Amino acid sequence: MIESIQKRINIMKIAIAGLGLMGGSFALGVKKSIKDVKTVGYDRSKEHCKKALDLGLVDEIVDFDGLKKSDIIVLAVPVEGIIESLKNLKDISEQTTVIDLGSTKEKIIKNCPSRIRQNFVAAHPMAGREKFGPLAATDDLYRGKIVVLCDLEENALLHSDRAIEIFEALGMHITYMKSSEHDRHAAYISHMPHAVSFALANSVMKQEDPKSILALAAGGFKDMSRIAKSSPDMWSDIFLQNRENLIEAIESFQKELKLAKELVKSTDEEELKKWMTSANELHKIL
């Protein structure tokens, strides 16, 4: 696989904008998977740049314009930052591939400058951890995970082929969707669960003595509240960029939560069990 990638698409230099969990892990995964690749990095945070070099995430730190001299540019920044970055990449070569790792897709694609739309591959790796920053990066974050590629018919083959080969080299399973379809699905299986986790954490923290409550915390609470440790900078951007789909997902969840409340109030044990049994069916299709 590694040799075929080098021969078929001649990857020599990959640039990563954003050297936190996603970008740092991408850099480490690429260095592990592709022979002789050179990685350069950019981040607005000087501290992140220093740590990325110290940790060996990238070979060199460059300014934003320095990214443009690479064969592939990976945008691993918050979703609004991706849109801003694309505006500043309008002068790249026709041979330069741009891949984003954002959790929303439709608005980003709509705001991509037409001059580079064929260069820009919209991707969402379904991978992550609740930790963030360069220290959270691992070389196997993407391995075995799904990556969604959206609206590839708008890409030149050179760029879509490069993206596919890169994600295959990282050990990812590729699926294809329209960007609008992706955003609606992501609202239910990713964005809304984060909203629920943040809400759960806040509901406990607003009690009179949250430490006493947390002393009882076991696996269920820890599992559900774990992702409330995720980056507020990243997730506030995602929530607002996908707000219509997220609102729909939250309202759907609220209906189920309201039903649960009504069943508990009614003390109708049989109906409550039926409601729970219906939820059990989810794991037959996972």
N, C-alpha and C positions, 0 to 999 in steps of 0.2 A: 504493500500500500504506500509506504513512504517513498519508495523509488518512483512509483507510477505518478504520484503527485508532483514530484520534482520534474519529471520528464514532460508531463502533460501540460502543466500550467506554470512551470518555471518560477516558483515562489522563491524570492531571495530576501526580501525585507518586509516585515509586518510591523505596522505602527499601531499602538494602542493608546487611545485617548481615554483617560480615567483609569487610575491604577489602584482601585479598591478591590473588593472581593471578586467581582465579575471580570474586570479587565486584568487584574493580576493573575487570576486563575487561568484565563484564556492564554496569557503570555506563557505561564509555566507549562500548560498543556501542549501548546504549540512547540515549545522548545524540547519537550519530552518526545513528541510524536513525529516531528519533521526534521530530518537531518540538515545541518548547516544553515538553518534559517537564522536571520538576524532580527532581533526585536528592538524597537525603539519605543519610548513611552513619553506621554505628556500628561500632566495633571496640573490643575490650578493651584493645588496645595503643594508648597515647597517641601513640607514635611512628608507628604506621600511620595514625592519624587525621590527624596533622600532614602526613605525606607525601601522603596522599590528597587533602587540600585543596591542598597546594602543586602537585601534579601535575594538578589539575583533574579528578580522578576523580569527585568529587561536589561539589555546590554548597554543602552545609552538613553539619556534624557534629552529631549529636543523641545523647542518651542512649537507653538501650534503650526506655523508655516513649515516647520521641519517634518511634520507628518506627511506632507504632500509629496515628499520625495520617495515614498514607499510604494511597493507593489499593491499592498492591501492596507487599508485603514480601518481599524475596528473602533467603533464608538461605544464605549462602556461607561456612559455618563447618564445622569438623570434625563428623563424623556424630553423635558423642555430644552435641556442642554443639547440633545441630539439635533433638534430642529435648528437651534442657533448654530451648531457646528456645520450642518449641511449648507447653510447660507454662506459660510466662510470657506467652503470647499468648491465653489463654482468654477474655479480656475484649474482644477486638477486635470491630469492627462486622461484621454479616453481609455488608456490602458490601466488606470488605477481603479481598483475595486474598493468600494466603501460598504462595510457591513455594520449594522447597528445591533445592539443586544437589548433593546428596550422592551418593556413589558406591555406596551401598547403599540399599535401599528398604523391604524387608519389615519390619524391626524398627522403622524410623522410623514407618511407617504404623501399625503396631500400637500404638505409644506416643503417637500423636497424640490429644489430648483429644477426646472425642466431640463436645463443644460446637463445635469448629471444624473437624471432619473435612471438612465440605462446602466449607470455605474453602481447605483445604490441598491443593495440587497437587504430587504427588511427581514430581520430574524429575531425570534424570541426563544432563547434557550430556557427550557423549563427546569432550571437548576438554581440553587441558591442555598444560603444559610442565613440564620438570624444575625450572625456576626458580620461586620463590615470593616473596610479599610485594608491596606496592604497585608497586614499580619494575618488576615483571615484567608488569604489566597492559598489554594491547594492545586496540585497538578492533576488531580483526578475529579475535580468538581463536576465536569461535564460528561465524564465517561458513563455510558449506560443510560443517559438521560435523553429526553425528547427535545428536539429543536423544531420550531414551526417556521417555515419560510413562506412569506406572503407575496402574492401578486407577481410571481416570477416572470409572467408573460411580458412584463414591462422592462425586463432586463435584457441586455445583450448577453449572448451565451457565454462569452468569456467570463463575465462576472458571476453569473449564476453557477456556472461550472466550478469556478474557484471556491465559491462559498460552500457548495455541496462537498467538494473534496476536503476542504478544511474541517468541516463539521464531522465528516466521516473519519478523518484522521484523529479527531478528538474522541472518537468512539461513541458518537451520538446517533440516535435514531431520528431520521428526518421525516417530517410530515408537511403537507402543503395545504394552505388555506387562503381564502380571500381575507383581506385585512379586516373587513367589517365583521365577518364571521368569527375570526380570531378574537377580536376585542370583546364581543358578547360572551363567548365561551370563557375567556380569561377572567371576566368580571365575576363569574360564578365560581370558578375553581381556584382562583388565585387572589383576586382583588377583594372580593367580599369576605373570604375567610380572614384576610388580614384586618379588615374593618372590624369583624367580630372579635378577633383576638385583642385589638387595641381597646375595644369597648369593654371586654371582659376585664382586662387589666385595670382600666380606669374605674370600673364599678367597684372593684375591691379597694383600690387606692383611695376612693372617696368615702370609705367607711370610717367610723370613729377610731378604730384601732386595727389598721390593716395588718400590722405585724402579727397580732394574735390570730387573725384569720389565716394568714399564710403559714403559720406554724402547723396547720392541719393539711397543707397542700400536699397532694399525692400525685400519682401519674397523670390522672385525667386533667387536673388543672394545669399541671406543668406542660403537658402536651398542647393544650389549647391556647395557653398564654405565651408559649415559646416565641412565636413569630412577632409578638408585640415588642420584642427587642430589636426589630428591624429598623433600618435607617429612616428617620422621619423625613429627611431631605428627599430621599428617593421616592418614598411611598406617598407623600403629599402630592408630588408631581404626577404620579401614576393615577391616584384617585381623581385629581382634577382633569387630567387629560382624557380619562375614560369615564367621566362623571355620569353621562346618561345611562350607559350600560351598568355602571356600579349602583346607581340609584335604583334601577329596575331589580338588580340582584338583592340589594338590601331590603327593598319592599317585599320581595318574595320570601326572604328569610323572616321578616317581621310577621308576615301572615302565619307562617308555621309556628313561630314563637308565641303569637297570640293564641293560636289553636291549642298549643301545649298548656298555656295558662288557663284557658277555659276548661280543658279536660281535667286539670288538677283541681280547679275550683268546684267542678261538678262532682268530684269524687267517683267518676265513672271509670272504674278500673278496667273493664273490658275494652272500652273505646280507647283508653290510654295505651293499653297493650297493643291494640290494632295499629295505632299511630306509630308506636315504636317498631313494631314488626315491619311496617311499610318501609321505614328507614333502613332496617336490616338488609333489605333487598339490594341496596346500593352496592354492597360488597360482593354480590354475585357477578357484577359486571366490571368491577375494578381489576 
